[in-house]
Amino acid sequence: MKHLRQCLWLFLGMVLLFLPVCQAANIPEAPTQHIYVTDKAQMLDDAPKNKIQSLGEALNSEHKAQVVVLTVDSLEGEDIETYANEVYRKWGIGDKKENNGVLLLIAKDDRKFRIEVGYGLEGAISDGYAGDELRKLAPFFKNEQYSEGVLLVYTELVTKVYHEYGDTAKADALAEEAGKITPPVEEEEPDWELYFSLVIIIIAIILWFFGCGSSGGSSRRRRSSGGFYGGWSSGSSSGGGFGGGRS
């Protein structure tokens, strides 16, 4: 029995030692060069990547803050919040003392993205602000204009950090640059539910009119239209990805 107990404790110890490795197995290694943009999913063109790298280097040099972009093909089944937190921690984004890093994570095949913010910048980049920035990616990504969308959001995140450190002149200049990147115009999809509802209402009115004229009114006919109208629900969705939903 004693031998069995020792074997169980040994097995448990090996599992606990191996578990952290399993959790971070699909986290990319931290880059040693061009650390501000790591495009594993090959979504970005060279010019925007160079621009992001330049903006990141300048921000780090002037205020020791870091804004980093990572694109991956897939999260491989992991929750994006956990994945982003693991990348942020493992890569050591931002100044260690100030904890002033920002990670823009994009999972292309999963159609998900997230902004992870260090404690030192949570006042500047709130959850609401981060959500607004992520929603700006959707129209770009739906049109496969990945470079433009990422550059826009990255520039605005860097602008926000400059504002936080009181560097108004640099922030205003970057805001002007970001304003030149315009999202694509999305074609409005026909509201088929509205059209169907209008048709049903018109049919109901016609049936009611002829019913009243021929037999003094028929409640049975009026009820037949109500079932169709009430049975339809909106097919729209919200959430967290791009090209059909945001995250």
Legacy VTK file of the C-alpha trace (Angstrom):
# vtk DataFile Version 3.0
C-alpha trace
ASCII
DATASET POLYDATA
POINTS 247 float
0.000 0.000 0.000
2.846 2.364 0.880
4.520 1.663 -2.453
1.258 2.318 -4.301
0.813 5.644 -2.498
4.334 6.708 -3.460
3.666 5.815 -7.078
0.458 7.880 -7.083
2.236 10.925 -5.643
4.995 10.563 -8.226
2.443 10.353 -11.030
0.599 13.419 -9.713
3.834 15.373 -9.524
4.674 14.539 -13.122
1.199 15.646 -14.256
1.511 18.967 -12.420
4.929 19.586 -13.926
3.695 18.803 -17.428
0.418 20.755 -17.198
1.826 24.274 -17.712
3.660 23.019 -20.794
0.385 21.699 -22.215
-1.421 24.976 -21.572
1.199 27.048 -23.392
2.114 24.485 -26.041
0.655 26.483 -28.942
1.833 29.907 -27.760
4.419 31.254 -30.257
7.858 32.024 -28.976
8.485 35.678 -28.218
10.106 37.424 -31.203
13.659 38.656 -30.836
13.463 41.046 -33.796
10.609 43.180 -35.122
8.882 42.576 -31.807
5.915 44.885 -32.389
4.270 42.852 -35.147
4.346 39.072 -35.464
2.260 38.015 -38.450
2.030 34.220 -38.134
-1.190 34.150 -40.211
0.406 36.206 -43.018
-2.418 38.719 -43.055
-0.415 41.931 -43.387
1.471 43.578 -46.228
5.067 44.712 -45.789
4.399 48.468 -45.736
1.831 48.351 -42.875
4.066 45.954 -40.926
6.989 48.346 -41.279
4.788 51.233 -40.175
3.575 49.329 -37.111
7.155 48.407 -36.207
8.216 52.040 -36.527
5.344 53.310 -34.359
6.026 50.660 -31.737
9.733 51.450 -31.552
9.066 55.173 -31.166
6.508 54.674 -28.393
8.804 52.341 -26.476
11.744 54.703 -26.861
9.807 57.733 -25.655
7.584 56.282 -22.910
8.695 52.669 -22.312
5.243 51.424 -23.313
4.720 48.645 -25.849
1.818 47.957 -28.204
2.215 44.591 -29.943
0.309 42.842 -32.754
0.118 39.056 -33.072
-1.799 37.228 -35.784
-2.210 33.441 -35.705
-4.075 31.022 -37.910
-5.926 29.382 -35.029
-6.174 29.305 -31.245
-6.274 25.506 -31.521
-9.337 25.227 -29.336
-8.178 27.560 -26.576
-10.281 30.397 -25.232
-9.065 33.683 -26.727
-8.981 35.439 -23.349
-6.747 32.725 -21.886
-4.587 32.645 -25.010
-4.100 36.426 -25.041
-3.241 36.473 -21.348
-0.688 33.692 -21.842
0.957 35.547 -24.743
1.042 38.798 -22.778
2.609 37.097 -19.755
5.029 34.839 -21.646
6.271 37.587 -23.966
6.582 40.129 -21.133
4.919 42.931 -23.103
5.468 46.410 -21.680
7.758 47.713 -18.975
8.017 45.208 -16.125
7.615 47.866 -13.457
4.911 49.941 -15.154
3.014 46.987 -16.705
2.125 49.250 -19.595
1.795 46.818 -22.481
-1.003 46.261 -24.994
-1.547 43.175 -27.155
-3.756 43.103 -30.250
-4.382 39.405 -30.938
-6.061 38.179 -34.132
-6.976 34.553 -34.841
-7.760 34.468 -38.570
-9.383 31.055 -39.025
-11.311 31.331 -35.746
-12.530 34.808 -36.741
-11.754 36.210 -33.320
-9.735 39.094 -31.975
-8.931 40.593 -28.590
-7.077 43.485 -26.989
-5.171 42.568 -23.816
-4.104 45.508 -21.651
-1.652 45.714 -18.752
-2.721 47.241 -15.458
-0.701 50.375 -16.113
-2.847 51.337 -19.120
-6.275 50.077 -18.052
-7.347 53.631 -17.262
-6.564 54.786 -20.782
-7.727 51.707 -22.689
-10.906 50.629 -20.946
-12.994 47.611 -21.894
-15.450 49.914 -23.654
-12.744 51.633 -25.675
-11.133 48.313 -26.609
-14.513 46.986 -27.733
-15.067 50.041 -29.935
-11.656 49.553 -31.541
-12.277 45.873 -32.238
-15.598 46.663 -33.875
-13.718 48.881 -36.332
-11.895 45.812 -37.625
-15.054 44.045 -38.806
-15.756 45.956 -42.071
-12.084 45.770 -43.072
-11.841 42.054 -42.366
-15.086 41.258 -44.161
-13.510 42.781 -47.260
-10.172 41.043 -46.550
-8.490 44.428 -46.073
-6.569 43.125 -43.103
-3.574 45.454 -43.361
-5.668 48.615 -43.370
-7.809 47.508 -40.444
-4.909 46.429 -38.249
-2.906 49.571 -39.038
-5.894 51.772 -38.157
-6.541 50.110 -34.797
-2.834 49.916 -33.955
-2.364 53.611 -34.710
-5.344 54.553 -32.557
-4.126 52.399 -29.665
-0.709 54.057 -29.826
-2.423 57.449 -30.019
-4.355 56.638 -26.854
-1.137 55.726 -25.033
0.522 58.988 -26.076
-2.490 60.858 -24.692
-2.156 58.940 -21.428
1.432 60.136 -21.070
0.503 63.723 -21.913
2.264 63.745 -25.277
-0.497 65.701 -26.986
1.450 66.826 -30.039
2.437 63.302 -31.015
-1.046 61.999 -30.258
-2.704 64.629 -32.452
-0.323 63.895 -35.333
-1.092 60.173 -35.144
-4.825 60.818 -34.872
-4.591 62.743 -38.137
-2.815 59.809 -39.769
-5.443 57.379 -38.501
-8.192 59.597 -39.884
-6.858 59.035 -43.392
-7.597 55.300 -43.154
-11.260 55.003 -44.049
-13.277 51.803 -43.636
-14.867 50.237 -46.722
-18.476 51.065 -47.413
-20.612 48.084 -46.533
-23.593 47.310 -48.723
-26.729 47.093 -46.672
-28.334 43.677 -46.844
-32.062 43.632 -47.604
-34.189 43.374 -44.496
-36.158 40.334 -45.656
-37.932 40.022 -42.336
-39.316 43.540 -42.716
-40.394 42.887 -46.309
-42.073 39.637 -45.327
-43.874 41.339 -42.466
-45.165 44.083 -44.752
-46.428 41.510 -47.249
-48.220 39.603 -44.502
-49.814 42.808 -43.187
-51.001 43.747 -46.682
-52.429 40.263 -47.230
-54.134 40.432 -43.835
-55.708 43.799 -44.694
-56.935 42.472 -48.050
-58.391 39.359 -46.440
-60.009 41.439 -43.723
-61.487 43.830 -46.300
-62.987 41.085 -48.471
-64.050 39.119 -45.429
-65.928 42.059 -44.007
-67.482 42.856 -47.357
-68.714 39.303 -48.083
-69.606 37.814 -44.730
-69.485 40.566 -42.175
-65.962 39.719 -40.987
-64.074 36.525 -40.389
-61.840 36.260 -37.309
-60.526 32.909 -38.593
-58.880 34.567 -41.590
-57.359 37.323 -39.511
-55.799 34.815 -37.139
-54.175 32.963 -40.055
-51.877 35.914 -40.804
-50.856 36.465 -37.186
-49.190 33.073 -36.950
-46.821 33.739 -39.840
-45.819 37.174 -38.604
-45.203 36.118 -35.014
-43.244 33.032 -36.007
-40.289 34.817 -37.611
-37.239 35.957 -35.643
-34.184 37.950 -36.572
-31.249 36.034 -38.023
-28.713 38.681 -37.054
-26.118 37.917 -34.426
-23.502 39.692 -32.397
-20.417 38.364 -30.786
-16.767 38.301 -31.208
-15.250 37.661 -34.581
-15.059 39.139 -38.051
-16.777 38.265 -41.272
-20.044 37.283 -39.637
-19.609 38.129 -36.013
-17.228 40.033 -33.743
-15.432 39.093 -30.568
LINES 1 248
247 0 1 2 3 4 5 6 7 8 9 10 11 12 13 14 15 16 17 18 19 20 21 22 23 24 25 26 27 28 29 30 31 32 33 34 35 36 37 38 39 40 41 42 43 44 45 46 47 48 49 50 51 52 53 54 55 56 57 58 59 60 61 62 63 64 65 66 67 68 69 70 71 72 73 74 75 76 77 78 79 80 81 82 83 84 85 86 87 88 89 90 91 92 93 94 95 96 97 98 99 100 101 102 103 104 105 106 107 108 109 110 111 112 113 114 115 116 117 118 119 120 121 122 123 124 125 126 127 128 129 130 131 132 133 134 135 136 137 138 139 140 141 142 143 144 145 146 147 148 149 150 151 152 153 154 155 156 157 158 159 160 161 162 163 164 165 166 167 168 169 170 171 172 173 174 175 176 177 178 179 180 181 182 183 184 185 186 187 188 189 190 191 192 193 194 195 196 197 198 199 200 201 202 203 204 205 206 207 208 209 210 211 212 213 214 215 216 217 218 219 220 221 222 223 224 225 226 227 228 229 230 231 232 233 234 235 236 237 238 239 240 241 242 243 244 245 246
